C-alpha cells in the first residue's frame, strides 16, 4: 500500500487527509479480503486511489 501511495502523489495526498477512522476502514477492507483473488493488485489499487482523489477533489 505504501509503495502504491508513493507512486501516486495525488492519491497519497488524499489518503493523508482522510480521518483516522476512514484510513482504518480502507486498510481493514484490503487486509480483510480472505481470498487471493479478492485482494486488489497494486496497479488497480493505485488507479482506484488516484480516481478517489480526483472525485474528492471535484467535490471541493
KOLRO-287179 format. One record per residue: x, y, z of N, C-alpha, C in turn; residue in one letter. Coordinates in steps of 0.05 Angstrom, whole numbers, plus 5000, padded with zeros to 4 digits. Example, Ala and Ser with C-alpha at 12.3 -4.5 7.8 and 13.67 -1.06 7.14 Angstrom:
<rec n_X="5264" n_Y="4886" n_Z="5156" ca_X="5246" ca_Y="4910" ca_Z="5156" c_X="5264" c_Y="4934" c_Z="5156" numar="A"/>
<rec n_X="5257" n_Y="4955" n_Z="5142" ca_X="5273" ca_Y="4979" ca_Z="5143" c_X="5258" c_Y="5001" c_Z="5157" numar="S"/>
//
This chain:
<rec n_X="5017" n_Y="4976" n_Z="5000" ca_X="5000" ca_Y="5000" ca_Z="5000" c_X="5018" c_Y="5025" c_Z="5000" numar="X"/>
<rec n_X="5039" n_Y="5025" n_Z="5016" ca_X="5056" ca_Y="5048" ca_Z="5018" c_X="5069" c_Y="5053" c_Z="4991" numar="X"/>
<rec n_X="5078" n_Y="5032" n_Z="4977" ca_X="5090" ca_Y="5035" ca_Z="4951" c_X="5070" c_Y="5047" c_Z="4931" numar="X"/>
<rec n_X="5045" n_Y="5037" n_Z="4931" ca_X="5025" ca_Y="5047" ca_Z="4913" c_X="5019" c_Y="5076" c_Z="4918" numar="X"/>
<rec n_X="5018" n_Y="5084" n_Z="4944" ca_X="5013" ca_Y="5112" ca_Z="4950" c_X="5037" c_Y="5130" c_Z="4943" numar="X"/>
<rec n_X="5061" n_Y="5119" n_Z="4947" ca_X="5085" ca_Y="5135" ca_Z="4940" c_X="5087" c_Y="5140" c_Z="4910" numar="X"/>
<rec n_X="5076" n_Y="5121" n_Z="4894" ca_X="5077" ca_Y="5124" ca_Z="4865" c_X="5057" c_Y="5144" c_Z="4855" numar="X"/>
<rec n_X="5037" n_Y="5150" n_Z="4870" ca_X="5015" ca_Y="5168" ca_Z="4862" c_X="5012" c_Y="5191" c_Z="4883" numar="X"/>
<rec n_X="5026" n_Y="5213" n_Z="4878" ca_X="5025" ca_Y="5235" ca_Z="4898" c_X="4997" c_Y="5245" c_Z="4904" numar="X"/>
<rec n_X="4980" n_Y="5246" n_Z="4884" ca_X="4953" ca_Y="5255" ca_Z="4888" c_X="4937" c_Y="5236" c_Z="4906" numar="X"/>
<rec n_X="4940" n_Y="5210" n_Z="4901" ca_X="4927" ca_Y="5191" ca_Z="4918" c_X="4938" c_Y="5192" c_Z="4947" numar="X"/>
<rec n_X="4964" n_Y="5196" n_Z="4950" ca_X="4976" ca_Y="5198" ca_Z="4976" c_X="4966" c_Y="5222" c_Z="4991" numar="X"/>
<rec n_X="4963" n_Y="5244" n_Z="4977" ca_X="4953" ca_Y="5269" ca_Z="4989" c_X="4924" c_Y="5265" c_Z="4999" numar="X"/>
<rec n_X="4908" n_Y="5251" n_Z="4983" ca_X="4880" ca_Y="5247" ca_Z="4991" c_X="4879" c_Y="5227" c_Z="5014" numar="X"/>
<rec n_X="4896" n_Y="5206" n_Z="5014" ca_X="4896" ca_Y="5187" ca_Z="5035" c_X="4905" c_Y="5200" c_Z="5061" numar="X"/>
<rec n_X="4924" n_Y="5219" n_Z="5059" ca_X="4935" ca_Y="5233" ca_Z="5083" c_X="4914" c_Y="5250" c_Z="5096" numar="X"/>
<rec n_X="4894" n_Y="5261" n_Z="5081" ca_X="4874" ca_Y="5278" ca_Z="5093" c_X="4850" c_Y="5263" c_Z="5104" numar="X"/>
<rec n_X="4849" n_Y="5237" n_Z="5098" ca_X="4827" ca_Y="5221" ca_Z="5109" c_X="4829" c_Y="5221" c_Z="5140" numar="X"/>
<rec n_X="4806" n_Y="5219" n_Z="5153" ca_X="4806" ca_Y="5216" ca_Z="5182" c_X="4818" c_Y="5189" c_Z="5189" numar="X"/>
<rec n_X="4827" n_Y="5186" n_Z="5213" ca_X="4839" ca_Y="5160" ca_Z="5221" c_X="4818" c_Y="5138" c_Z="5218" numar="X"/>
<rec n_X="4793" n_Y="5143" n_Z="5223" ca_X="4773" ca_Y="5123" ca_Z="5220" c_X="4770" c_Y="5114" c_Z="5191" numar="X"/>
<rec n_X="4771" n_Y="5133" n_Z="5172" ca_X="4768" ca_Y="5126" ca_Z="5144" c_X="4793" c_Y="5112" c_Z="5134" numar="X"/>
<rec n_X="4817" n_Y="5120" n_Z="5143" ca_X="4842" ca_Y="5106" ca_Z="5135" c_X="4840" c_Y="5077" c_Z="5145" numar="X"/>
<rec n_X="4832" n_Y="5074" n_Z="5170" ca_X="4829" ca_Y="5047" ca_Z="5181" c_X="4810" c_Y="5030" c_Z="5165" numar="X"/>
<rec n_X="4787" n_Y="5042" n_Z="5157" ca_X="4767" ca_Y="5027" ca_Z="5142" c_X="4779" c_Y="5018" c_Z="5115" numar="X"/>
<rec n_X="4794" n_Y="5035" n_Z="5102" ca_X="4806" ca_Y="5028" ca_Z="5076" c_X="4826" c_Y="5005" c_Z="5080" numar="X"/>
<rec n_X="4844" n_Y="5008" n_Z="5099" ca_X="4864" ca_Y="4988" ca_Z="5104" c_X="4851" c_Y="4961" c_Z="5114" numar="X"/>
<rec n_X="4831" n_Y="4963" n_Z="5131" ca_X="4818" ca_Y="4940" ca_Z="5141" c_X="4805" c_Y="4924" c_Z="5119" numar="X"/>
<rec n_X="4792" n_Y="4937" n_Z="5101" ca_X="4778" ca_Y="4923" ca_Z="5079" c_X="4798" c_Y="4910" c_Z="5060" numar="X"/>
<rec n_X="4821" n_Y="4922" n_Z="5055" ca_X="4841" ca_Y="4910" ca_Z="5039" c_X="4853" c_Y="4886" c_Z="5053" numar="X"/>
<rec n_X="4859" n_Y="4888" n_Z="5079" ca_X="4870" ca_Y="4867" ca_Z="5094" c_X="4850" c_Y="4844" c_Z="5099" numar="X"/>
<rec n_X="4825" n_Y="4850" n_Z="5101" ca_X="4805" ca_Y="4830" ca_Z="5108" c_X="4796" c_Y="4813" c_Z="5084" numar="X"/>
<rec n_X="4805" n_Y="4820" n_Z="5060" ca_X="4799" ca_Y="4803" ca_Z="5037" c_X="4810" c_Y="4775" c_Z="5042" numar="X"/>
<rec n_X="4793" n_Y="4755" n_Z="5043" ca_X="4801" ca_Y="4728" ca_Z="5051" c_X="4812" c_Y="4711" c_Z="5027" numar="X"/>
<rec n_X="4803" n_Y="4717" n_Z="5004" ca_X="4812" ca_Y="4701" ca_Z="4981" c_X="4833" c_Y="4717" c_Z="4965" numar="X"/>
<rec n_X="4852" n_Y="4703" n_Z="4954" ca_X="4873" ca_Y="4716" ca_Z="4939" c_X="4862" c_Y="4733" c_Z="4917" numar="X"/>
<rec n_X="4842" n_Y="4723" n_Z="4903" ca_X="4831" ca_Y="4738" ca_Z="4880" c_X="4814" c_Y="4762" c_Z="4889" numar="X"/>
<rec n_X="4808" n_Y="4765" n_Z="4915" ca_X="4794" ca_Y="4789" ca_Z="4924" c_X="4813" c_Y="4811" c_Z="4932" numar="X"/>
<rec n_X="4839" n_Y="4805" n_Z="4935" ca_X="4858" ca_Y="4826" ca_Z="4941" c_X="4862" c_Y="4842" c_Z="4916" numar="X"/>
<rec n_X="4864" n_Y="4868" n_Z="4919" ca_X="4867" ca_Y="4885" ca_Z="4896" c_X="4896" c_Y="4887" c_Z="4888" numar="X"/>
<rec n_X="4903" n_Y="4880" n_Z="4863" ca_X="4931" ca_Y="4883" ca_Z="4854" c_X="4940" c_Y="4912" c_Z="4857" numar="X"/>
<rec n_X="4966" n_Y="4916" n_Z="4861" ca_X="4976" ca_Y="4942" ca_Z="4867" c_X="4970" c_Y="4962" c_Z="4844" numar="X"/>
<rec n_X="4970" n_Y="4954" n_Z="4819" ca_X="4964" ca_Y="4972" ca_Z="4797" c_X="4935" c_Y="4982" c_Z="4800" numar="X"/>
<rec n_X="4917" n_Y="4964" n_Z="4806" ca_X="4889" ca_Y="4972" ca_Z="4809" c_X="4885" c_Y="4989" c_Z="4834" numar="X"/>
<rec n_X="4900" n_Y="4983" n_Z="4855" ca_X="4899" ca_Y="4999" ca_Z="4880" c_X="4907" c_Y="5028" c_Z="4874" numar="X"/>
<rec n_X="4929" n_Y="5030" n_Z="4860" ca_X="4940" ca_Y="5057" ca_Z="4853" c_X="4920" c_Y="5072" c_Z="4836" numar="X"/>
<rec n_X="4908" n_Y="5058" n_Z="4816" ca_X="4888" ca_Y="5071" ca_Z="4798" c_X="4863" c_Y="5079" c_Z="4814" numar="X"/>
<rec n_X="4854" n_Y="5061" n_Z="4831" ca_X="4830" ca_Y="5067" ca_Z="4847" c_X="4835" c_Y="5090" c_Z="4866" numar="X"/>
<rec n_X="4858" n_Y="5091" n_Z="4879" ca_X="4863" ca_Y="5113" ca_Z="4897" c_X="4866" c_Y="5139" c_Z="4882" numar="X"/>
<rec n_X="4877" n_Y="5138" n_Z="4858" ca_X="4880" ca_Y="5162" ca_Z="4842" c_X="4852" c_Y="5173" c_Z="4834" numar="X"/>
<rec n_X="4835" n_Y="5154" n_Z="4826" ca_X="4807" ca_Y="5163" ca_Z="4819" c_X="4792" c_Y="5173" c_Z="4843" numar="X"/>
<rec n_X="4796" n_Y="5161" n_Z="4866" ca_X="4784" ca_Y="5171" ca_Z="4891" c_X="4793" c_Y="5199" c_Z="4896" numar="X"/>
<rec n_X="4819" n_Y="5204" n_Z="4893" ca_X="4830" ca_Y="5231" ca_Z="4897" c_X="4817" c_Y="5251" c_Z="4878" numar="X"/>
<rec n_X="4814" n_Y="5243" n_Z="4853" ca_X="4801" ca_Y="5261" ca_Z="4833" c_X="4772" c_Y="5267" c_Z="4841" numar="X"/>
<rec n_X="4758" n_Y="5246" n_Z="4850" ca_X="4730" ca_Y="5250" ca_Z="4858" c_X="4727" c_Y="5268" c_Z="4882" numar="X"/>
<rec n_X="4744" n_Y="5264" n_Z="4902" ca_X="4743" ca_Y="5280" ca_Z="4926" c_X="4751" c_Y="5309" c_Z="4920" numar="X"/>
<rec n_X="4771" n_Y="5312" n_Z="4902" ca_X="4780" ca_Y="5339" ca_Z="4894" c_X="4757" c_Y="5354" c_Z="4880" numar="X"/>
<rec n_X="4742" n_Y="5339" n_Z="4864" ca_X="4720" ca_Y="5352" ca_Z="4849" c_X="4697" c_Y="5361" c_Z="4868" numar="X"/>
<rec n_X="4694" n_Y="5347" n_Z="4891" ca_X="4674" ca_Y="5354" ca_Z="4910" c_X="4680" c_Y="5380" c_Z="4925" numar="X"/>
<rec n_X="4705" n_Y="5388" n_Z="4924" ca_X="4712" ca_Y="5413" ca_Z="4937" c_X="4730" c_Y="5410" c_Z="4959" numar="X"/>
//
